[in-house]
């Protein structure tokens, strides 16, 4: 009787999960070495630049709900559901502590490192600690759900590697609740086709909550359209509208709040400067333009490119969502959604945690590395792992964002080639 041999690349296993675990651990070790050698000075080069602002997305957001006017008084960009969450957290803070809190954004920034810094006090700091613990546990449990037939040790390692991914750690450093939105979206992707009607419906609600916390994960609703689940898509839209609209009425001046919120969203989506920092479609093109201009020795006409390129962001978003109709596997469809979300506008490095969704699906569906999945697997892994990549002083492009821009190009190339092949195949039939 012949023994079955595991396919190998040289002496290394071809398993996608093994390579993901190996590269993730290697990246963490290299980062720790970098921080050790630099005596911790590289923290602000790998993560957020402001060394006294750690966790402030969380603490500021609690602060903004004090007077139940987060939009009118602070002009916050968070959707109503997110502000409702922080208002609920505010109820755990003693009233005597609220008396010394700032009433404007600039004043709240000025309170950092003072005795009234929210990070100094027991109640607010404890809430932050609980947020970190709960979200970390939920993320690991959600990741483990993807690998039901796998050994416990390997599942645990994958979950830990996901937790120690760059986007997740960056989000924790900022104290950003995007991690909750991502977990909700991951729950939706995993359970939307569940045979249990309760879990299937809960998946739609979780998508609505994820979009209600951060808006742009709503693009993953395209998964329902790809699978021709139109009734579910309709219910998901209804849930989404309810979770977006109703929380606003908890706050004062709800209609003015809607007006300010949409005005902020519009301003944020409007590109006003030529920048290579970021991974939106315009940032990727700008970087290519700068590199090509440097090679041929010509100066970049920034005003011209600023007029042309940003207008393509929405076209790229729609185009990528359309390519999802030509994808057969779940990880391919979620990749189209995640890439569309990323290229539409730069969301900050922590948003790259959404690439964990197609990556976890790929590890589940593609257990072995092949010629067909090598590029997307490599790009997804490179997109999420923690690495000590830091910008060099005086460099014309950002190394920090450069790896994401490189991955975006790999994703675009893979999706376009795969879509073209599918279109040709359908035409021949």
C-alpha positions as CSV (number, residue, x, y, z in Angstrom):
1,X,0.0,0.0,0.0
2,X,1.5,3.3,-1.1
3,X,1.9,6.1,1.5
4,X,0.6,9.5,0.6
5,X,3.3,12.2,0.7
6,X,2.6,15.8,1.6
7,X,3.5,18.2,-1.3
8,X,6.5,20.3,-0.5
9,X,8.4,23.3,-1.8
10,X,12.0,22.2,-1.2
11,X,12.0,21.0,2.4
12,X,9.1,23.3,3.5
13,X,5.4,22.3,3.7
14,X,3.1,23.7,1.0
15,X,0.3,24.2,3.6
16,X,-1.2,27.8,3.4
17,X,-1.9,27.8,7.1
18,X,1.7,26.7,7.9
19,X,3.2,29.5,5.8
20,X,0.9,32.1,7.3
21,X,1.8,31.1,10.8
22,X,5.5,31.0,10.0
23,X,5.6,34.4,8.3
24,X,3.4,35.9,11.0
25,X,5.7,34.7,13.8
26,X,8.8,35.7,11.9
27,X,7.3,39.2,11.4
28,X,6.5,39.5,15.2
29,X,10.0,38.4,16.1
30,X,11.7,40.9,13.7
31,X,9.5,43.7,15.1
32,X,10.4,42.8,18.7
33,X,14.1,42.8,17.7
34,X,13.7,46.2,16.1
35,X,12.0,47.7,19.1
36,X,14.6,46.1,21.4
37,X,17.6,47.4,19.4
38,X,16.1,50.9,19.2
39,X,15.3,50.9,22.9
40,X,11.6,51.4,22.0
41,X,12.1,54.5,19.8
42,X,10.8,52.6,16.8
43,X,7.3,52.4,18.4
44,X,6.4,55.7,17.0
45,X,7.8,54.8,13.6
46,X,5.9,51.5,13.3
47,X,2.7,52.7,14.9
48,X,1.1,56.2,15.3
49,X,3.6,59.1,15.2
50,X,2.2,61.0,18.2
51,X,3.6,59.3,21.3
52,X,1.1,60.8,23.7
53,X,-2.0,59.9,21.7
54,X,-2.2,56.2,22.3
55,X,-5.7,54.9,22.6
56,X,-7.3,58.3,22.1
57,X,-9.8,57.3,19.5
58,X,-11.5,55.4,22.3
59,X,-11.2,58.0,25.0
60,X,-12.1,61.0,22.9
61,X,-15.2,59.1,21.6
62,X,-16.5,58.6,25.1
63,X,-15.7,62.3,25.8
64,X,-17.7,63.5,22.8
65,X,-21.0,62.0,24.0
66,X,-21.0,63.8,27.3
67,X,-23.5,66.4,26.4
68,X,-25.4,64.1,24.0
69,X,-24.3,66.4,21.1
70,X,-21.3,64.6,19.5
71,X,-21.9,66.1,16.1
72,X,-22.9,69.7,17.0
73,X,-20.2,70.2,19.7
74,X,-17.4,68.0,18.4
75,X,-18.1,67.3,14.7
76,X,-17.3,63.7,15.2
77,X,-17.0,61.4,12.1
78,X,-18.4,58.3,13.8
79,X,-21.8,57.1,12.7
80,X,-24.7,57.3,15.2
81,X,-24.5,53.6,16.3
82,X,-20.9,54.1,17.3
83,X,-21.7,57.2,19.3
84,X,-24.6,55.3,20.9
85,X,-22.1,52.6,22.0
86,X,-19.8,55.2,23.5
87,X,-22.7,57.0,25.2
88,X,-23.5,53.7,26.9
89,X,-19.9,53.4,28.0
90,X,-20.2,57.0,29.4
91,X,-22.9,55.8,31.8
92,X,-20.2,53.7,33.5
93,X,-18.2,56.9,34.3
94,X,-18.8,58.6,37.7
95,X,-20.5,62.0,37.3
96,X,-17.9,63.8,39.4
97,X,-15.3,62.8,36.8
98,X,-17.3,64.3,33.9
99,X,-17.3,67.8,35.5
100,X,-13.7,68.4,34.5
101,X,-14.0,67.1,30.9
102,X,-13.4,69.4,28.0
103,X,-16.3,70.8,25.9
104,X,-14.5,71.2,22.6
105,X,-12.2,69.0,20.5
106,X,-9.2,71.3,20.9
107,X,-9.6,71.5,24.7
108,X,-9.9,67.7,24.9
109,X,-6.6,67.3,23.0
110,X,-5.0,69.8,25.4
111,X,-5.9,67.7,28.4
112,X,-3.7,64.8,27.3
113,X,-0.9,64.0,29.9
114,X,-2.6,66.2,32.5
115,X,-4.4,65.1,35.6
116,X,-7.7,65.2,33.6
117,X,-6.4,62.9,30.9
118,X,-9.1,60.1,30.6
119,X,-6.3,57.5,30.6
120,X,-5.4,58.4,34.2
121,X,-8.7,57.6,35.7
122,X,-9.9,54.1,36.8
123,X,-13.3,54.0,35.2
124,X,-12.3,55.1,31.7
125,X,-9.1,53.1,31.6
126,X,-10.9,50.0,32.9
127,X,-13.4,50.3,30.1
128,X,-10.6,50.5,27.6
129,X,-9.0,47.3,29.1
130,X,-12.3,45.5,28.9
131,X,-12.7,46.6,25.3
132,X,-9.3,45.2,24.4
133,X,-10.0,41.8,26.2
134,X,-13.5,41.3,24.8
135,X,-12.6,42.2,21.2
136,X,-9.4,40.0,21.3
137,X,-11.4,37.0,22.6
138,X,-14.1,37.5,20.0
139,X,-11.6,37.8,17.2
140,X,-9.8,34.6,18.1
141,X,-13.0,32.7,18.5
142,X,-14.3,34.0,15.2
143,X,-11.1,33.0,13.4
144,X,-11.1,29.5,15.0
145,X,-14.7,28.9,13.7
146,X,-13.2,28.9,10.1
147,X,-11.2,25.7,10.8
148,X,-13.5,23.2,12.4
149,X,-11.6,20.1,11.2
150,X,-8.2,21.4,12.1
151,X,-6.1,20.5,15.2
152,X,-6.7,22.8,18.2
153,X,-3.0,23.8,18.4
154,X,-3.0,25.0,14.8
155,X,-6.3,26.8,15.1
156,X,-5.0,28.6,18.2
157,X,-1.9,29.7,16.4
158,X,-3.9,31.1,13.5
159,X,-6.1,33.0,15.9
160,X,-3.1,34.4,17.8
161,X,-1.4,35.4,14.5
162,X,-4.6,37.2,13.4
163,X,-4.7,39.0,16.7
164,X,-1.0,40.1,16.3
165,X,-1.5,41.3,12.7
166,X,-0.4,44.8,12.0
167,X,-3.9,46.2,11.3
168,X,-5.3,44.8,14.5
169,X,-2.4,46.0,16.7
170,X,-2.5,49.4,15.0
171,X,-6.2,49.6,15.7
172,X,-5.6,48.8,19.3
173,X,-2.9,51.4,19.6
174,X,-5.4,54.0,18.3
175,X,-8.2,52.6,20.5
176,X,-10.3,52.3,17.4
177,X,-13.6,50.3,17.4
178,X,-13.0,49.3,13.8
179,X,-12.0,45.9,15.3
180,X,-15.6,45.4,16.4
181,X,-16.9,46.3,12.9
182,X,-14.5,43.8,11.4
183,X,-15.5,41.0,13.7
184,X,-19.2,41.7,12.9
185,X,-18.4,41.6,9.2
186,X,-16.4,38.3,9.6
187,X,-19.4,36.9,11.5
188,X,-21.7,37.8,8.6
189,X,-19.4,36.3,5.9
190,X,-19.1,33.0,7.9
191,X,-22.7,32.6,9.0
192,X,-24.8,34.1,6.1
193,X,-25.3,30.7,4.6
194,X,-25.9,28.9,7.8
195,X,-28.6,26.2,7.8
196,X,-29.7,27.5,11.2
197,X,-32.2,30.2,10.3
198,X,-31.5,32.1,13.5
199,X,-27.7,32.3,12.8
200,X,-28.4,33.2,9.2
201,X,-30.6,36.1,10.2
202,X,-28.2,37.1,13.0
203,X,-25.5,37.3,10.3
204,X,-27.5,40.0,8.5
205,X,-28.0,41.9,11.7
206,X,-24.2,41.7,12.4
207,X,-23.5,43.1,9.0
208,X,-25.9,46.0,9.7
209,X,-24.1,46.6,13.1
210,X,-20.7,46.4,11.5
211,X,-21.8,49.0,8.9
212,X,-23.5,51.0,11.6
213,X,-20.2,51.3,13.5
214,X,-18.1,52.2,10.5
215,X,-20.2,52.6,7.3
216,X,-17.8,51.2,4.7
217,X,-18.1,47.5,5.7
218,X,-21.5,47.8,4.0
219,X,-19.8,46.9,0.7
220,X,-19.6,43.3,2.0
221,X,-23.4,43.2,1.5
222,X,-22.5,42.6,-2.1
223,X,-21.9,39.0,-1.1
224,X,-25.7,38.5,-0.9
225,X,-26.1,39.8,-4.4
226,X,-23.3,37.6,-5.7
227,X,-25.1,34.5,-4.3
228,X,-28.5,35.7,-5.5
229,X,-29.9,36.0,-2.0
230,X,-32.0,39.0,-2.8
231,X,-34.5,38.6,0.0
232,X,-31.7,38.5,2.5
233,X,-30.1,41.5,0.8
234,X,-33.4,43.5,1.3
235,X,-33.6,42.6,4.9
236,X,-29.9,43.5,5.4
237,X,-30.6,46.9,3.9
238,X,-33.6,47.4,6.2
239,X,-31.5,46.4,9.3
240,X,-28.7,48.7,8.1
241,X,-31.1,51.7,7.8
242,X,-32.6,51.1,11.2
243,X,-29.2,50.8,12.9
244,X,-28.0,54.0,11.2
245,X,-31.1,56.2,11.7
246,X,-32.6,55.2,15.0
247,X,-29.5,55.8,17.2
248,X,-29.3,59.4,16.1
249,X,-32.5,60.2,18.0
250,X,-30.8,59.4,21.3
251,X,-28.8,62.6,20.8
252,X,-29.9,66.2,20.8
253,X,-30.7,67.9,17.5
254,X,-30.8,64.7,15.5
255,X,-31.6,66.3,12.1
256,X,-28.7,68.8,12.5
257,X,-26.6,65.8,13.5
258,X,-27.4,64.1,10.2
259,X,-26.5,67.2,8.3
260,X,-23.1,67.6,10.0
261,X,-22.3,63.9,9.7
262,X,-22.9,63.8,5.9
263,X,-21.0,67.0,5.5
264,X,-18.1,65.5,7.2
265,X,-18.3,62.3,5.2
266,X,-18.4,64.3,1.9
267,X,-15.3,66.4,3.0
268,X,-13.4,63.3,4.0
269,X,-14.1,61.6,0.6
270,X,-12.9,64.7,-1.3
271,X,-9.2,64.6,-2.1
272,X,-7.6,68.0,-1.7
273,X,-3.9,67.3,-2.0
274,X,-1.5,65.2,-4.0
275,X,-0.3,62.5,-1.7
276,X,1.6,59.2,-1.9
277,X,0.8,58.3,1.7
278,X,-2.1,55.9,1.8
279,X,-3.4,53.0,-0.2
280,X,-6.5,54.5,-1.9
281,X,-6.5,54.2,-5.6
282,X,-5.4,57.8,-6.0
283,X,-2.5,57.2,-3.6
284,X,-1.3,54.1,-5.6
285,X,-1.4,56.0,-8.9
286,X,0.3,59.0,-7.3
287,X,3.2,56.8,-6.1
288,X,3.6,55.2,-9.6
289,X,3.6,58.7,-11.1
290,X,6.3,59.9,-8.7
291,X,8.4,56.9,-9.4
292,X,8.1,57.1,-13.2
293,X,8.7,60.9,-13.1
294,X,11.9,60.3,-11.1
295,X,13.1,57.7,-13.5
296,X,12.6,59.9,-16.6
297,X,13.7,63.1,-14.8
298,X,10.5,65.1,-15.1
299,X,8.7,67.0,-12.4
300,X,5.2,65.8,-11.5
301,X,2.3,68.0,-12.5
302,X,0.5,67.6,-9.1
303,X,-2.5,69.9,-10.0
304,X,-3.2,67.8,-13.2
305,X,-3.1,64.5,-11.5
306,X,-5.2,65.8,-8.6
307,X,-7.9,66.8,-11.1
308,X,-7.9,63.4,-12.8
309,X,-7.1,60.5,-10.5
310,X,-9.4,60.9,-7.4
311,X,-12.4,60.9,-9.7
312,X,-11.6,57.3,-10.6
313,X,-11.9,56.1,-7.0
314,X,-15.7,55.6,-7.2
315,X,-15.3,53.9,-10.6
316,X,-12.7,51.5,-9.2
317,X,-15.1,50.7,-6.3
318,X,-18.0,49.9,-8.6
319,X,-15.8,48.0,-11.0
320,X,-14.3,45.8,-8.3
321,X,-17.7,45.0,-6.8
322,X,-18.8,44.0,-10.3
323,X,-15.9,41.6,-10.7
324,X,-17.2,39.7,-7.7
325,X,-19.9,38.2,-10.0
326,X,-17.1,36.4,-11.9
327,X,-15.6,34.8,-8.7
328,X,-16.6,31.3,-7.6
329,X,-15.0,30.9,-4.2
330,X,-15.9,32.8,-1.0
331,X,-12.4,34.1,-0.5
332,X,-12.3,35.6,-4.0
333,X,-15.6,37.4,-3.5
334,X,-14.6,38.8,-0.1
335,X,-11.3,39.9,-1.6
336,X,-13.2,41.9,-4.2
337,X,-15.3,43.5,-1.4
338,X,-12.3,44.3,0.8
339,X,-10.2,45.7,-2.1
340,X,-13.1,47.9,-3.2
341,X,-13.4,49.2,0.3
342,X,-9.7,49.9,0.6
343,X,-9.1,51.5,-2.8
344,X,-12.1,53.8,-2.6
345,X,-10.3,56.0,0.0
346,X,-7.5,55.6,2.5
347,X,-8.9,54.6,5.9
348,X,-5.7,54.4,7.9
349,X,-3.4,51.4,8.4
350,X,-5.8,49.8,10.9
351,X,-8.4,49.2,8.2
352,X,-6.1,46.7,6.6
353,X,-7.4,44.3,9.3
354,X,-10.3,43.7,6.9
355,X,-7.9,41.6,4.7
356,X,-8.1,39.0,7.4
357,X,-11.6,38.2,6.1
358,X,-10.5,37.0,2.7
359,X,-7.3,35.5,4.1
360,X,-9.1,33.4,6.7
361,X,-11.5,32.2,3.9
362,X,-8.5,31.4,1.7
363,X,-6.8,29.4,4.4
364,X,-10.1,27.4,4.8
365,X,-10.8,26.8,1.1
366,X,-7.3,26.6,-0.2
367,X,-5.3,24.4,2.2
368,X,-2.3,24.0,-0.2
369,X,-0.3,26.6,-2.1
370,X,-0.7,26.2,-5.8
371,X,0.3,28.3,-8.9
372,X,-3.3,29.6,-9.0
373,X,-3.4,30.9,-5.4
374,X,0.2,31.8,-4.8
375,X,-0.1,35.5,-5.7
376,X,-3.3,36.3,-3.8
377,X,-2.1,34.2,-0.8
378,X,1.2,36.0,-0.7
379,X,-0.3,39.5,-1.1
380,X,-3.0,38.8,1.6
381,X,-0.3,37.5,4.0
382,X,2.0,40.5,3.3
383,X,-1.1,42.8,3.8
384,X,-1.8,41.7,7.4
385,X,1.5,40.5,9.0
386,X,3.3,42.7,11.5
387,X,6.7,43.8,10.0
388,X,9.2,46.4,11.1
389,X,8.8,48.5,7.9
390,X,9.5,52.2,8.6
391,X,9.7,55.3,6.5
392,X,13.2,56.6,5.8
393,X,13.9,60.3,6.3
394,X,13.9,62.1,2.9
395,X,12.5,59.2,0.9
396,X,10.2,60.3,-1.9
397,X,7.7,57.5,-1.2
398,X,6.5,55.9,2.0
399,X,7.9,52.4,2.7
400,X,5.1,51.9,5.3
401,X,2.4,52.4,2.7
402,X,4.5,51.1,-0.1
403,X,3.9,47.5,0.9
404,X,0.2,48.0,0.8
405,X,0.3,49.8,-2.5
406,X,2.3,46.9,-3.9
407,X,-0.3,44.4,-2.6
408,X,-3.1,46.5,-4.1
409,X,-1.5,46.2,-7.5
410,X,-1.1,42.4,-7.0
411,X,-4.7,42.1,-6.0
412,X,-5.9,44.2,-9.0
413,X,-3.8,42.2,-11.4
414,X,-5.1,38.9,-10.0
415,X,-8.7,40.0,-10.1
416,X,-8.6,41.5,-13.6
417,X,-6.8,38.4,-15.0
418,X,-9.2,36.0,-13.3
419,X,-12.2,38.0,-14.4
420,X,-11.0,38.1,-18.0
421,X,-10.5,34.3,-18.0
422,X,-14.0,33.8,-16.6
423,X,-15.5,36.1,-19.2
424,X,-13.7,34.3,-22.0
425,X,-14.8,30.9,-20.6
426,X,-18.4,32.0,-20.4
427,X,-18.3,33.5,-24.0
428,X,-17.0,30.2,-25.4
429,X,-19.7,28.2,-23.7
